[in-house]
Amino acid sequence: MQVKTGPVADIFPSEGRARRILRDETLLVLGLSLGASGVSALISFIGSVTKPGGLKDQAATLNASAAPGRPWLDLAWQLFGIATALVPVALVAHLLFREGGSLRTIGFDRRRPGFDLTRGAVIAAVIGSTGIAFYLAARGLGFNLTVVPEALPGVWWKYPVLVLSAVQNAVLEEVIVVGYLLRRLGQLGWTPGTALLASSVLRGSYHLYQGIGGFLGNLAMGLVFVFLYRRWGRVGPLVVAHSLLDIGAFVGYALLAGKVGWLPTA
């Protein structure tokens, strides 16, 4: 008996079909993650600029309580949010595995911990100091909302959750916006310069909820991160740097808000 295996084209996709598959895959990954966040941030930004008064008189709050007055339920929601935000990273790992690779392909592994930690710490130190100055200047000029990095209750799990949230942000953004996106855009034939610009604009777009300053500051950070990724071939140092930056912002705000005059509060 002859077994029908289907058209040869179904088994060995043509080059054009393979490109469409990669394009659609990339759009779906972004639509489930940071691409959707970019659209959400744009809508939020439009809402902010159409309100009476300047941007600096408005606030964007991160890491807020999900169940006020119910600490254990709040903790469950916080952990649920962190875990589900990482599902697109698991999807990317699956897609890389299907093509014969893994997250190791983009340098997100434990092969070089010393390299990742030292370089990540240096990046965080350089960007962190300039980033604070840029944020304060942008807010002072009316280009940024007041960013409230955390508004969690003073319970025992507050700081562990802030650290986990920072690491989740770093893994999600650097794996998808740098490692995965640059790989797919390269496979689709994009030039290095165009891919760099696309990755950086995407990073800026989902920070638009902070205002123009948030967009420009993160666009610049994206340019630096893509350059370093291409130089080192590893997402690891970028994840470390981003984690340290967000830990500094979240935990630093929790410790200093209302205690120092230079830190804006809502």
JOPE-V320458 format. One record per backbone hydrogen bond with DSSP energy under -0.5 kcal/mol. NH is the residue of the N-H (numbers start at 0). CO is the residue of the C=O. E is the energy in kcal/mol with one decimal. If there is no record, write none. Layout:
nh: {NH	NH}
co: {CO	CO}
e: {E	E}
This chain:
nh: {3	4	9	10	10	11	12	17	18	19	20	21	22	23	24	25	26	27	28	29	30	31	32	34	35	36	37	38	39	40	41	42	43	44	45	46	47	48	49	50	54	56	57	59	60	61	64	69	73	74	75	76	77	78	79	80	81	82	83	84	85	85	86	88	89	90	91	92	93	94	95	96	97	98	99	100	104	105	106	107	108	112	115	116	117	118	119	120	121	122	123	124	125	126	127	128	129	130	131	132	133	134	135	136	137	138	139	140	141	142	143	144	145	145	146	147	147	148	150	154	157	160	161	162	163	164	165	166	167	168	169	170	171	172	173	174	175	176	177	177	178	179	180	181	182	183	184	185	186	187	188	189	194	195	196	197	198	199	200	201	202	203	204	205	206	207	209	210	211	212	214	215	216	217	218	219	220	221	222	223	224	225	226	227	228	229	230	231	232	234	235	237	238	239	240	241	242	243	244	245	246	247	248	249	250	251	251	252	253	254	255	256	258	259	262	263}
co: {1	2	6	6	7	7	10	13	14	15	16	17	18	19	20	21	22	23	24	25	26	27	29	29	29	32	33	34	35	36	37	38	39	40	41	42	43	44	45	47	141	53	54	145	58	147	150	66	69	70	71	72	73	74	75	76	77	78	79	80	81	82	83	85	85	86	87	88	89	90	91	92	93	94	96	95	101	102	103	102	106	109	111	112	113	114	115	116	117	118	119	120	121	122	123	124	125	126	127	128	129	130	131	132	133	134	135	136	138	137	137	209	54	57	144	59	145	146	62	152	154	156	157	158	159	160	161	162	163	164	165	166	167	168	169	170	171	172	172	173	173	174	175	177	178	179	180	181	182	183	185	184	190	191	192	193	194	195	196	197	198	199	200	201	203	204	206	207	142	142	210	211	212	213	214	215	216	217	218	219	220	221	222	223	224	225	226	227	228	105	106	234	234	235	236	237	238	239	240	241	242	243	244	245	246	246	247	248	249	250	251	252	255	255	259	261}
e: {-0.5	-0.5	-1.2	-0.8	-0.9	-2.8	-0.5	-2.9	-2.2	-1.8	-2.4	-2.2	-2.7	-2.9	-2.5	-2.4	-2.3	-2.3	-2.5	-2.4	-2.5	-1.5	-1.0	-1.5	-1.6	-1.5	-1.8	-1.7	-2.5	-2.6	-2.1	-2.3	-2.4	-2.6	-2.5	-2.1	-1.9	-2.5	-1.2	-1.1	-0.6	-1.1	-2.2	-2.6	-0.5	-3.1	-0.9	-2.1	-2.8	-2.6	-2.0	-2.2	-2.6	-2.6	-2.2	-2.6	-2.1	-2.5	-2.6	-1.6	-0.7	-1.0	-1.3	-0.5	-1.7	-2.3	-2.3	-2.4	-2.1	-2.6	-2.6	-2.0	-2.0	-1.0	-1.7	-2.9	-1.6	-0.9	-1.3	-2.3	-0.7	-0.6	-2.4	-2.8	-2.5	-2.0	-2.0	-2.2	-1.9	-2.4	-2.4	-2.2	-2.1	-2.9	-2.6	-1.3	-1.5	-2.8	-2.0	-1.5	-2.4	-2.5	-2.5	-2.2	-2.9	-2.6	-2.3	-1.9	-1.2	-2.9	-0.8	-3.3	-0.5	-3.1	-0.6	-3.1	-0.6	-0.8	-2.0	-2.1	-1.6	-2.2	-2.0	-2.2	-2.5	-2.7	-2.0	-2.3	-2.6	-2.3	-2.1	-2.7	-2.5	-2.5	-2.4	-2.0	-1.8	-2.5	-0.6	-0.9	-2.2	-3.3	-2.2	-1.9	-1.5	-2.5	-2.8	-2.1	-2.0	-1.7	-1.3	-2.6	-2.5	-2.3	-2.1	-2.5	-2.5	-2.2	-2.7	-2.2	-2.1	-2.3	-2.5	-1.6	-1.4	-1.6	-1.9	-1.8	-1.2	-1.3	-1.7	-2.7	-2.7	-1.8	-2.1	-2.3	-1.9	-2.2	-1.9	-1.9	-2.6	-2.4	-2.0	-2.4	-2.5	-2.4	-1.6	-2.6	-3.3	-1.3	-2.0	-0.6	-2.1	-2.2	-2.6	-2.7	-2.5	-2.5	-2.3	-2.5	-2.7	-2.4	-2.0	-3.2	-2.4	-0.7	-1.2	-1.7	-1.9	-2.0	-2.2	-2.7	-2.9	-1.1	-0.7	-0.7}
